[in-house]
């Protein structure tokens, strides 16, 4: 059953807040923390804004194959980052193991392949799957159930295949704000030392 537009807007808002947290963690250099069965396996996708021309970053759950990664557009072809990729399929991905790679994206059109890849990404999504599809067990769900996922939001899930083309370089990569951790640690150490000296004086 399709849920209302207001509920879809609420879902987008919830994921937007979670995405901001995840992106900040990645920029602190903590991407490796988001690679586990319960937390989910998360990458960062960078597209070019179709109107602004600016870099647009979004964290996504993914599955990995030889020379490729696969991710889901949860709101179908109305998904903002997918619209950007349809305008310009060149992109960049940051993987939890520290790799920063260029890629070229395309939508998976074979239906049997799409269903299996939806399943694989949801298995690797950890708690995010229970947020998006409450009660679903992607290990046991029938192909027909997997095929229709996303329809409650007004669209079916689209699978995006990103062929990895080589290493990305330049400023603004993962960990570009890692210096903040050093500053924070120094501040905490300074405060602890100040408190200690006051307590013994």
C-alpha positions in Angstrom: 0.0 0.0 0.0 1.4 3.4 -1.0 1.9 5.8 1.9 1.0 9.4 1.7 3.1 12.3 0.5 3.5 13.6 4.0 4.9 10.3 5.2 7.4 10.3 2.3 8.5 13.8 3.2 9.0 12.7 6.8 11.1 9.7 5.6 13.2 12.0 3.4 13.8 14.4 6.3 14.8 11.5 8.7 17.3 10.2 6.2 18.6 13.7 5.5 19.4 14.1 9.2 21.1 10.7 9.4 23.0 11.5 6.2 24.5 14.7 7.7 25.8 12.8 10.7 27.3 10.1 8.5 29.0 12.6 6.2 30.5 14.5 9.1 31.9 11.2 10.4 33.4 10.3 7.1 35.0 13.8 6.8 36.5 13.2 10.3 38.1 10.1 8.9 35.8 7.6 10.7 34.4 5.9 7.6 35.7 2.5 8.8 33.2 2.6 11.6 30.4 2.2 9.1 31.3 -1.2 7.8 29.6 -4.0 9.8 26.6 -6.3 9.7 24.5 -4.3 12.2 25.7 -0.8 11.4 25.5 -1.6 7.7 28.1 -1.1 5.0 28.2 2.5 3.9 29.9 4.4 1.1 29.8 8.0 0.1 28.7 8.9 -3.4 29.6 12.2 -5.0 27.6 13.5 -7.9 27.5 16.8 -9.8 24.4 18.9 -9.1 22.5 19.1 -12.4 21.6 22.7 -11.8 24.3 24.1 -9.5 27.3 22.2 -10.9 28.5 21.7 -7.4 29.6 18.5 -5.7 26.8 16.7 -3.9 27.7 14.1 -1.3 25.4 11.4 0.0 26.1 8.3 2.1 24.5 5.1 0.8 24.5 1.4 1.6 26.1 -0.7 -1.0 27.1 -4.1 -2.3 30.4 -4.6 -4.0 31.4 -6.7 -7.1 34.6 -7.0 -9.2 35.5 -3.5 -10.2 32.0 -2.2 -9.3 29.7 -1.1 -6.5 25.9 -1.2 -6.5 23.5 1.0 -4.5 19.8 1.7 -4.3 17.8 4.7 -5.1 15.1 4.3 -2.4 12.7 6.8 -3.9 13.1 5.5 -7.5 13.8 8.0 -10.3 12.6 10.9 -8.0 15.7 10.3 -5.8 17.8 13.5 -6.0 21.2 12.0 -6.4 19.9 9.6 -9.1 18.5 12.6 -11.1 22.0 14.1 -10.9 23.5 10.8 -12.3 21.0 10.6 -15.1 22.2 14.1 -16.2 25.9 13.3 -15.6 26.9 9.6 -14.9 30.5 10.5 -13.9 30.8 10.2 -10.1 33.2 9.5 -7.2 32.8 7.0 -4.3 34.5 6.8 -0.9 34.6 3.2 0.4 35.0 2.3 4.1 38.4 0.8 3.6 39.8 4.2 2.6 39.6 3.9 -1.2 38.6 7.0 -3.1 37.6 6.1 -6.6 36.1 7.6 -9.8 33.2 5.8 -11.4 30.6 5.8 -14.1 27.0 5.0 -13.2 24.1 3.3 -15.0 20.7 1.9 -13.9 20.4 -1.9 -13.9 17.7 -2.7 -16.3 17.6 -6.6 -16.2 14.8 -7.3 -13.7 16.2 -10.6 -12.3 19.5 -8.9 -11.7 17.8 -5.9 -10.1 15.9 -8.1 -7.7 19.0 -10.0 -6.6 21.0 -6.8 -6.2 18.2 -5.1 -4.1 18.4 -8.1 -1.8 22.1 -8.0 -1.5 22.2 -4.3 -0.7 19.4 -4.6 1.9 21.2 -7.5 3.5 24.3 -5.3 3.9 22.3 -2.3 5.0 22.0 -3.3 8.6 19.6 -1.2 10.7 18.8 1.0 7.7 16.7 -1.8 6.2 14.5 -2.0 9.2 14.0 1.8 9.0 13.0 1.7 5.3 11.2 -1.6 5.2 9.9 -2.6 8.8 9.5 -6.3 9.2 11.4 -7.3 6.1 13.9 -10.1 6.2 15.9 -9.7 3.0 17.4 -13.2 3.4 14.1 -14.9 3.3 11.8 -12.6 1.3 10.4 -14.0 -1.9 11.6 -12.5 -5.2 8.1 -11.1 -5.8 8.3 -9.2 -2.5 11.7 -7.9 -3.2 10.6 -6.8 -6.7 7.8 -4.6 -5.3 9.9 -2.9 -2.5 9.8 0.9 -2.7 6.2 1.0 -4.1 5.0 2.2 -0.7 6.9 5.4 -1.4 5.4 5.7 -4.8 8.3 4.2 -6.8 10.1 0.9 -6.9 13.7 0.8 -5.9 16.2 1.4 -8.7 19.6 -0.3 -8.6 22.6 1.8 -9.7 25.7 0.0 -11.0 28.8 2.1 -10.7 31.8 0.9 -12.7 35.0 2.0 -10.9 37.5 3.6 -13.2 40.5 4.5 -11.0 41.7 6.5 -8.1 40.3 10.0 -7.4 42.7 12.7 -6.2 42.5 16.3 -5.1 41.2 18.3 -2.0 37.9 17.5 -0.3 38.4 13.8 0.2 37.5 11.5 3.1 39.1 12.6 6.3 39.5 16.2 5.2 38.3 17.3 8.7 40.4 14.8 10.7 42.4 17.7 12.1 39.4 18.5 14.2 39.9 15.3 16.2 43.4 16.4 17.1 42.2 19.9 18.1 39.4 18.3 20.2 41.8 15.9 21.9 44.2 18.7 22.7 41.4 20.7 24.2 40.1 17.9 26.3 43.7 17.1 27.5 44.2 20.8 28.4 41.0 20.9 30.3 41.8 17.8 32.3 45.3 19.1 33.1 43.8 22.5 34.2 41.3 20.7 36.5 44.0 18.5 37.9 46.2 21.5 38.7 43.4 23.3 40.4 42.6 20.2 42.5 46.2 19.9 43.9 46.8 23.6 44.3 
